[in-house]
Amino acid sequence: MSSEFPQGRAKHSAPPLSGHHGHHRDSAHDEALADLLDLDAAVLGSWQDEAITWLEPFLPATPQRILDVGAGTGNGSLALARHFPTAQLTAVDRSPVMLERLQRTFAADGLEGRVNTVQADVDEGWPQPQDAHLVWAASFLHEVADPDRVIRRIGSGLAAGGVLLVVEMETLPRFLPNDVGLGRPGLEERCIAKLTGIGWNSHPDWRAPLERAGLEVVGQRSFPSAAHPDRAAGARWAQAWLRRVREVLDGQLDAGDLTTLDQLLAGNDPGSALHRDLSIRAGRTAWAARRP
Ligand SMILES: C[S@@+](CC[C@H](N)C(=O)[O-])C[C@H]1O[C@@H](n2cnc3c(N)ncnc32)[C@H](O)[C@@H]1O
């Protein structure tokens, strides 16, 4: 999933579903990230409903005001809107591309009246949340320049007993066989080693930052992703993921591995590794933190 980073962002590094540091953000880049986010939700998004069901007992009452921060194309917002039919949602993202898509998705579901969008960069100032009952921050917090400040701001905007749910990818996804039948075996592990080296999916255990902000961590859980059984959808997801990996690792992998990635990506051949039954291993970690 591929977006961009705030200029000068220092502490946490490159988001796997996002972009890399220091590049100018453009809408084509955000469109590519938006496609990947939607594919990810379609293929690996079962964790969202599970996480909502898991967090519900931590809430003092059915939430009426929900904030989705770093909402992207709104997959989390939509799951929340469906689960809590009386709630009003606010979706915050710095990217207009994302927010336009989110609005289209809500409209297609007849839910346009349920969500307000706010385009804001949380590193530069954004409207203070007001008495939110639930704040959802998925694959987002590791992207901000000063997560402590953002968590404090969210925390002080929670209603008493309100919950902040932070979600991150547990590991980078794995789905290729060791030998894809092209080039040297071990391509995926070499890609993961390089991506880890440049900070993809680099996030701390969020418990301490949440507690520093005065929130009480009431739950932490892992949600393994059950990949969608639709083989074509899995292949589309794999293509989009590897396209992003190929772009980011250009010049970092040896020429043989880059050629193998190109061959995989060019392969409309049904025998291509990306069209076989992919067993996608991925998952999310969630932290639920309550304002006392
Ligand atoms: C990896 S995506 C996750 C989107 C969504 N939460 C999901 O789980 O599908 C991260 C999102 O955070 C947004 N984002 C990153 N840094 C931001 C910032 N400083 N302020 C506002 N939005 C930001 C990006 O535009 C992107 O849409």
The ligand as a MOL file (V3000), in Angstrom:
LIG
                    3D

  0  0  0     0  0            999 V3000
M  V30 BEGIN CTAB
M  V30 COUNTS 27 29 0 0 0
M  V30 BEGIN ATOM
M  V30 1 C -1.4060 2.7910 5.4100 0
M  V30 2 S -2.7300 3.8660 5.2080 0 CHG=1
M  V30 3 C -3.9720 3.1370 6.2720 0
M  V30 4 C -5.3510 3.5620 5.9070 0
M  V30 5 C -6.4870 2.9290 6.6990 0
M  V30 6 N -6.4180 3.2740 8.1080 0
M  V30 7 C -6.5290 1.4460 6.5270 0
M  V30 8 O -6.2740 0.7050 7.5030 0
M  V30 9 O -6.8290 0.9720 5.4050 0 CHG=-1
M  V30 10 C -2.2320 5.2840 6.1460 0
M  V30 11 C -3.0920 6.4960 5.8820 0
M  V30 12 O -2.6670 7.5230 6.7890 0
M  V30 13 C -2.6200 8.7460 6.0890 0
M  V30 14 N -1.6310 9.5920 6.7720 0
M  V30 15 C -0.3120 9.3440 6.9280 0
M  V30 16 N 0.2710 10.3260 7.6250 0
M  V30 17 C -0.6900 11.2240 7.9180 0
M  V30 18 C -0.7150 12.4580 8.6060 0
M  V30 19 N 0.3990 12.9770 9.1240 0
M  V30 20 N -1.8880 13.1040 8.7390 0
M  V30 21 C -3.0270 12.5800 8.2120 0
M  V30 22 N -3.0620 11.4310 7.5290 0
M  V30 23 C -1.9180 10.7450 7.3770 0
M  V30 24 C -2.2410 8.3800 4.6630 0
M  V30 25 O -2.6730 9.3660 3.7300 0
M  V30 26 C -2.9630 7.0550 4.4850 0
M  V30 27 O -4.2440 7.2330 3.9310 0
M  V30 END ATOM
M  V30 BEGIN BOND
M  V30 1 1 1 2
M  V30 2 1 2 3
M  V30 3 1 2 10
M  V30 4 1 3 4
M  V30 5 1 4 5
M  V30 6 1 5 6
M  V30 7 1 5 7
M  V30 8 2 7 8
M  V30 9 1 7 9
M  V30 10 1 10 11
M  V30 11 1 11 12
M  V30 12 1 11 26
M  V30 13 1 12 13
M  V30 14 1 13 14
M  V30 15 1 13 24
M  V30 16 1 14 15
M  V30 17 1 14 23
M  V30 18 2 15 16
M  V30 19 1 16 17
M  V30 20 1 17 18
M  V30 21 2 17 23
M  V30 22 1 18 19
M  V30 23 2 18 20
M  V30 24 1 20 21
M  V30 25 2 21 22
M  V30 26 1 22 23
M  V30 27 1 24 25
M  V30 28 1 24 26
M  V30 29 1 26 27
M  V30 END BOND
M  V30 END CTAB
M  END
